[in-house]
């Protein structure tokens, strides 16, 4: 999407990420100029945010650059998305001048808050609480907070102990839950390796506790030591 302005737009101070090729002067930018740049980027930011979070509610706030400096006048200012950009949480929108002989490029900060259904706390629960169905309710929560993803399914949370306290209305995130322990050191475990059209099962002895998300070493019946991921009750998945 290209937006052309009929008159020159003064641009505020460049951030460290800004790339400039063209005249930069030291005159302050006006408040109206800052509003113009935010308005210029807003439609693109909203459209890109909606694509990043289909079916979810998004709130987009386009920030401003430091008003103490401005760029060379430009009659063809184009907002664009940086390569591989995903507008989710803290992000940015590019602005570049396409006037012949005047080339500059800057980035506007953008905050994209994404809201959607999640399992949230019905009360204030201390660390160590083993979650039950009464502790959680389905409700809208902010999904784009700078922490781990929210727990998608209720059965992934029930019976798990909290690693940190939850306040009323907090969405339960994967980092809030203590890892499951599927077996203890010394337990007999089943080793599973699978691929397209094949599956291998064998037995072994765990050399360490089997914690969810943490690789564990297992001694096979032949005495060989292999490493795999605990994936269930006394079960280890091995990559071949």
VOLUMDO-163398 format. One line per field, with one value per residue (C-alpha): residue in three letters; x, y, z. Coordinates in steps of 0.5 Angstrom, whole numbers. Layout:
N
residuo = (ALA,...)
u = (X,...)
v = (Y,...)
w = (Z,...)
END
This chain:
240
residuo = (UNK,UNK,UNK,UNK,UNK,UNK,UNK,UNK,UNK,UNK,UNK,UNK,UNK,UNK,UNK,UNK,UNK,UNK,UNK,UNK,UNK,UNK,UNK,UNK,UNK,UNK,UNK,UNK,UNK,UNK,UNK,UNK,UNK,UNK,UNK,UNK,UNK,UNK,UNK,UNK,UNK,UNK,UNK,UNK,UNK,UNK,UNK,UNK,UNK,UNK,UNK,UNK,UNK,UNK,UNK,UNK,UNK,UNK,UNK,UNK,UNK,UNK,UNK,UNK,UNK,UNK,UNK,UNK,UNK,UNK,UNK,UNK,UNK,UNK,UNK,UNK,UNK,UNK,UNK,UNK,UNK,UNK,UNK,UNK,UNK,UNK,UNK,UNK,UNK,UNK,UNK,UNK,UNK,UNK,UNK,UNK,UNK,UNK,UNK,UNK,UNK,UNK,UNK,UNK,UNK,UNK,UNK,UNK,UNK,UNK,UNK,UNK,UNK,UNK,UNK,UNK,UNK,UNK,UNK,UNK,UNK,UNK,UNK,UNK,UNK,UNK,UNK,UNK,UNK,UNK,UNK,UNK,UNK,UNK,UNK,UNK,UNK,UNK,UNK,UNK,UNK,UNK,UNK,UNK,UNK,UNK,UNK,UNK,UNK,UNK,UNK,UNK,UNK,UNK,UNK,UNK,UNK,UNK,UNK,UNK,UNK,UNK,UNK,UNK,UNK,UNK,UNK,UNK,UNK,UNK,UNK,UNK,UNK,UNK,UNK,UNK,UNK,UNK,UNK,UNK,UNK,UNK,UNK,UNK,UNK,UNK,UNK,UNK,UNK,UNK,UNK,UNK,UNK,UNK,UNK,UNK,UNK,UNK,UNK,UNK,UNK,UNK,UNK,UNK,UNK,UNK,UNK,UNK,UNK,UNK,UNK,UNK,UNK,UNK,UNK,UNK,UNK,UNK,UNK,UNK,UNK,UNK,UNK,UNK,UNK,UNK,UNK,UNK,UNK,UNK,UNK,UNK,UNK,UNK,UNK,UNK,UNK,UNK,UNK,UNK)
u = (0,3,0,3,2,1,6,13,12,17,20,22,28,31,32,38,35,33,37,38,40,38,38,37,36,35,29,23,18,11,5,1,7,7,0,1,6,2,-5,-1,2,-5,-9,-3,-1,-9,-9,-3,-5,-11,-8,-3,-9,-15,-21,-18,-19,-13,-12,-6,-3,2,8,12,19,23,20,27,29,26,28,28,22,18,12,12,12,10,9,11,12,19,21,18,15,9,5,4,6,12,13,15,12,17,16,21,21,21,22,27,34,31,32,31,28,25,21,15,14,7,4,-1,-5,-8,-14,-18,-21,-16,-17,-16,-16,-22,-18,-12,-8,-1,5,4,-3,-5,-10,-18,-23,-26,-20,-20,-26,-26,-26,-22,-15,-9,-5,0,3,11,11,10,4,-3,-5,-10,-13,-16,-13,-6,-7,-12,-7,-1,2,3,10,8,2,-4,-8,-16,-17,-9,-9,-5,1,5,11,6,6,11,13,10,14,13,18,23,30,31,24,23,21,18,23,19,21,17,17,13,10,14,15,20,18,24,25,30,32,31,38,35,27,23,21,16,20,27,31,33,38,36,40,37,37,43,47,47,45,40,37,30,24,19,12,8,7,14,15,21,21,27,29,33)
v = (0,7,13,20,26,33,37,35,31,33,27,26,24,17,11,7,2,8,8,15,17,25,31,31,38,40,43,40,37,39,35,35,32,26,25,25,19,15,16,14,8,6,2,-2,-4,-6,-10,-13,-15,-18,-22,-24,-26,-29,-29,-25,-18,-14,-7,-3,3,6,10,16,18,23,30,34,32,32,29,32,34,28,28,20,17,10,5,-2,-8,-10,-17,-23,-18,-21,-15,-19,-15,-10,-9,-4,-1,2,9,11,16,15,22,22,24,24,17,16,10,10,5,7,3,-1,-4,-10,-13,-19,-22,-29,-34,-37,-41,-36,-36,-36,-33,-32,-38,-39,-43,-50,-50,-57,-54,-57,-55,-50,-46,-44,-41,-40,-32,-27,-26,-22,-27,-23,-21,-22,-29,-36,-38,-39,-46,-49,-54,-55,-62,-60,-56,-60,-64,-59,-55,-48,-46,-38,-35,-33,-27,-27,-26,-29,-33,-40,-40,-46,-43,-42,-50,-54,-60,-67,-72,-78,-83,-83,-85,-93,-94,-99,-95,-96,-93,-91,-89,-88,-86,-86,-93,-96,-96,-99,-101,-103,-103,-99,-96,-89,-86,-80,-77,-76,-69,-66,-62,-65,-70,-76,-82,-89,-95,-100,-108,-109,-104,-98,-91,-87,-80,-79,-74,-76,-76,-80,-85,-89,-87,-84,-82,-83,-80,-84)
w = (0,-2,1,-3,1,-3,2,5,12,17,21,28,31,28,33,32,28,23,16,13,6,5,9,16,20,27,27,32,28,30,34,27,23,29,28,20,21,26,21,15,19,22,17,15,22,23,17,18,26,23,19,25,29,25,29,35,38,36,39,35,38,33,37,35,34,38,36,36,29,22,16,9,6,2,-3,-3,4,4,10,9,13,15,12,16,21,25,28,35,42,41,33,28,21,16,13,7,2,-5,-8,-13,-10,-3,0,8,12,19,23,28,34,34,40,38,44,42,46,45,49,55,61,67,74,78,84,87,88,91,88,89,88,84,79,79,74,80,79,72,67,60,59,54,56,53,49,47,53,53,57,55,51,54,56,50,53,60,61,60,66,71,76,75,80,80,79,81,84,80,81,79,72,70,64,65,61,60,64,70,71,74,69,70,72,68,72,77,76,76,73,68,62,55,49,43,36,30,23,17,16,22,30,34,42,47,54,58,65,66,69,72,73,67,67,62,57,59,55,59,59,59,59,54,55,51,56,51,53,49,50,49,51,57,53,58,64,64,56,53,45,42,35,30)
END
